[in-house]
């Protein structure tokens, strides 16, 4: 039994009591009917919603519930959309990072392959050089026959035209026995494997220190070094 039913019964009971009191009062000759207290908690019939009013209240409650549910649905949809955007952004970031890593690996592999090819070319070059070919190379670089003869006298005694000749005690290296060998890097990074680089460095050294290869040869003959 709901609240309205209980209060309705209380009002009906109070009404019945009032009617009985009125009859008794008249029979006993009393001028006023007896006053009966409201046993239904002072609730009047007029305070009880009618059928139409109850329906209006119910409709309002349903509308409020629907509005709340709609608001909750919109909130949930917004949250889902934001989560989807965040997930898409994270996925895009992860994809970009993976692509960057793949490019870095490819670049590293390409660099390693290039280094391998360069090393192979240098090995092939080492095999191709002979003392005679190195002498011909020196003659073409120096040009002047007289100066080449002086240059050749020094190189023959220093290294025997072996561009990989290394002095075990001093560490001097190459055709002209540069000391230390890496001084020849000023003529080229391939100074260890390219006789042309060593020849250019040696010619520049003789010209700057002794004026010419023949000047260097004159000094060498007097001191056995230059």
C-alpha positions as CSV (number, residue, x, y, z in Angstrom):
1,X,0.0,0.0,0.0
2,X,1.5,3.4,-1.0
3,X,1.5,6.7,0.8
4,X,-1.6,8.1,-0.9
5,X,-3.6,5.0,-0.1
6,X,-2.8,5.1,3.6
7,X,-3.5,8.8,3.9
8,X,-6.7,8.4,1.9
9,X,-7.9,5.7,4.3
10,X,-7.0,8.0,7.3
11,X,-9.0,10.8,5.8
12,X,-12.0,8.6,5.1
13,X,-11.9,7.3,8.7
14,X,-11.7,10.8,10.0
15,X,-14.7,11.9,7.9
16,X,-16.7,8.9,9.2
17,X,-15.9,9.8,12.8
18,X,-16.9,13.4,12.2
19,X,-20.2,12.4,10.8
20,X,-21.0,10.1,13.8
21,X,-20.0,12.8,16.3
22,X,-22.4,15.2,14.6
23,X,-25.3,12.8,14.9
24,X,-24.5,12.1,18.6
25,X,-24.3,15.8,19.3
26,X,-27.6,16.6,17.8
27,X,-29.3,13.7,19.7
28,X,-28.0,15.0,23.0
29,X,-29.1,18.5,22.3
30,X,-25.5,20.0,22.0
31,X,-25.4,23.1,19.9
32,X,-22.1,22.3,18.1
33,X,-20.9,19.1,16.7
34,X,-17.8,17.6,18.4
35,X,-14.4,18.6,16.9
36,X,-12.4,15.6,15.8
37,X,-8.7,15.7,15.4
38,X,-7.1,14.9,12.0
39,X,-5.9,11.3,12.5
40,X,-4.4,11.3,9.1
41,X,-1.7,13.8,10.0
42,X,-3.8,16.9,9.3
43,X,-3.9,16.0,5.6
44,X,-6.8,17.4,3.8
45,X,-8.5,15.8,0.8
46,X,-7.7,18.9,-1.2
47,X,-3.9,18.2,-0.6
48,X,-4.1,14.8,-2.2
49,X,-3.3,15.0,-5.9
50,X,-6.1,14.2,-8.2
51,X,-5.7,11.6,-10.9
52,X,-4.6,14.2,-13.5
53,X,-2.2,15.9,-11.2
54,X,-0.5,12.5,-10.3
55,X,-0.2,11.9,-14.0
56,X,1.5,15.2,-14.6
57,X,4.0,14.5,-11.7
58,X,4.7,11.1,-13.2
59,X,5.3,12.6,-16.6
60,X,7.6,15.2,-15.2
61,X,9.6,12.5,-13.4
62,X,9.9,10.5,-16.6
63,X,11.0,13.6,-18.5
64,X,13.6,14.3,-15.9
65,X,14.9,10.7,-16.1
66,X,15.0,10.9,-19.9
67,X,16.9,14.2,-19.8
68,X,19.4,12.8,-17.3
69,X,19.9,9.6,-19.4
70,X,20.3,11.7,-22.6
71,X,22.9,13.9,-20.8
72,X,24.7,10.8,-19.6
73,X,24.7,9.4,-23.1
74,X,26.1,12.6,-24.6
75,X,28.9,12.6,-21.9
76,X,29.7,9.0,-22.7
77,X,29.8,9.7,-26.4
78,X,32.2,12.7,-25.9
79,X,34.4,10.6,-23.7
80,X,34.5,7.8,-26.3
81,X,35.3,10.3,-29.0
82,X,38.1,11.8,-27.0
83,X,39.5,8.3,-26.2
84,X,39.3,7.4,-29.9
85,X,41.2,10.6,-30.8
86,X,43.9,9.9,-28.2
87,X,44.3,6.3,-29.4
88,X,44.6,7.5,-33.0
89,X,47.2,10.1,-32.0
90,X,49.2,7.5,-30.1
91,X,49.0,5.1,-33.0
92,X,50.2,7.8,-35.4
93,X,53.1,8.6,-33.1
94,X,54.1,5.0,-32.8
95,X,53.9,4.6,-36.6
96,X,56.1,7.7,-37.1
97,X,58.6,6.4,-34.6
98,X,58.7,3.0,-36.2
99,X,59.2,4.6,-39.7
100,X,62.0,6.8,-38.3
101,X,63.7,3.7,-36.8
102,X,63.3,1.8,-40.1
103,X,64.9,4.7,-42.0
104,X,67.7,4.9,-39.5
105,X,68.3,1.1,-39.9
106,X,68.2,1.5,-43.7
107,X,70.7,4.4,-43.6
108,X,73.0,2.4,-41.3
109,X,72.8,-0.6,-43.6
110,X,73.6,1.6,-46.6
111,X,76.5,3.2,-44.9
112,X,77.9,-0.2,-43.9
113,X,77.4,-1.4,-47.5
114,X,79.2,1.6,-48.8
115,X,82.1,1.1,-46.4
116,X,82.3,-2.5,-47.5
117,X,82.5,-1.5,-51.1
118,X,85.1,1.1,-50.3
119,X,87.2,-1.5,-48.5
120,X,86.9,-3.9,-51.3
121,X,87.9,-1.2,-53.8
122,X,90.9,-0.4,-51.7
123,X,91.9,-4.1,-51.5
124,X,91.6,-4.3,-55.2
125,X,93.7,-1.2,-55.6
126,X,96.4,-2.6,-53.4
127,X,96.6,-5.7,-55.5
128,X,96.9,-3.6,-58.7
129,X,99.9,-1.5,-57.7
130,X,103.3,-2.8,-58.5
131,X,106.6,-0.9,-58.0
132,X,106.7,-0.2,-61.8
133,X,103.2,1.2,-61.8
134,X,103.9,3.4,-58.8
135,X,107.1,4.7,-60.5
136,X,105.1,5.5,-63.6
137,X,102.5,7.2,-61.4
138,X,105.2,9.3,-59.7
139,X,106.7,10.3,-63.1
140,X,103.2,11.5,-64.3
141,X,102.7,13.6,-61.1
142,X,106.2,15.2,-61.0
143,X,106.4,15.8,-64.7
144,X,110.0,17.1,-64.9
145,X,112.3,14.2,-65.7
146,X,115.3,15.5,-63.8
147,X,113.3,16.1,-60.7
148,X,111.7,12.7,-61.0
149,X,115.1,11.0,-61.2
150,X,116.1,12.8,-57.9
151,X,112.8,11.8,-56.3
152,X,113.2,8.2,-57.5
153,X,116.7,8.0,-56.0
154,X,115.3,9.0,-52.5
155,X,112.3,6.7,-52.7
156,X,114.3,3.7,-53.9
157,X,116.5,4.0,-50.9
158,X,113.8,4.8,-48.4
159,X,111.1,2.3,-49.3
160,X,112.1,0.4,-52.5
161,X,108.8,1.9,-54.0
162,X,106.7,0.0,-51.5
163,X,103.9,2.3,-50.5
164,X,103.2,0.1,-47.5
165,X,106.7,0.1,-46.2
166,X,106.9,0.5,-42.4
167,X,110.0,1.2,-40.4
168,X,109.7,-1.1,-37.4
169,X,111.8,1.0,-35.1
170,X,110.7,4.6,-35.9
171,X,107.2,4.0,-37.4
172,X,108.0,5.9,-40.6
173,X,105.6,4.9,-43.4
174,X,105.1,4.8,-47.1
175,X,107.1,5.6,-50.2
176,X,108.9,8.6,-48.7
177,X,108.9,7.2,-45.1
178,X,107.0,10.1,-43.6
179,X,107.4,10.2,-39.8
180,X,104.9,9.9,-38.4
181,X,102.9,8.4,-41.3
182,X,99.7,10.2,-40.6
183,X,101.4,13.5,-41.6
184,X,100.5,12.5,-45.1
185,X,96.8,12.9,-44.2
186,X,97.2,16.6,-45.2
187,X,97.4,15.3,-48.8
188,X,94.5,12.9,-48.5
189,X,92.6,10.6,-46.1
190,X,93.7,7.6,-48.1
191,X,97.4,8.2,-47.4
192,X,97.9,4.6,-46.1
193,X,96.6,2.9,-49.3
194,X,97.0,5.4,-52.1
195,X,100.5,5.8,-53.5
196,X,99.4,8.9,-55.4
197,X,98.6,10.6,-52.1
198,X,102.0,9.7,-50.8
199,X,103.8,11.0,-53.9
200,X,102.0,14.3,-53.8
201,X,102.8,14.7,-50.1
202,X,106.5,13.7,-50.6
203,X,106.9,16.1,-53.5
204,X,105.4,19.0,-51.5
205,X,107.7,18.2,-48.6
206,X,110.8,18.2,-50.7
207,X,109.8,21.4,-52.4
208,X,109.0,23.2,-49.2
209,X,112.0,22.0,-47.2
210,X,114.8,21.7,-49.9
211,X,113.4,23.7,-52.8
212,X,113.0,20.6,-55.1
213,X,113.4,16.8,-55.1
214,X,117.0,17.3,-56.4
215,X,117.8,19.6,-53.5
216,X,116.4,16.9,-51.2
217,X,118.6,14.3,-53.0
218,X,121.7,16.4,-52.5
219,X,121.0,16.6,-48.7
220,X,120.2,12.9,-48.6
221,X,123.6,12.0,-50.2
222,X,125.4,14.0,-47.5
223,X,123.4,12.7,-44.5
224,X,121.6,9.5,-45.6
225,X,118.3,11.1,-44.5
226,X,116.3,14.1,-45.5
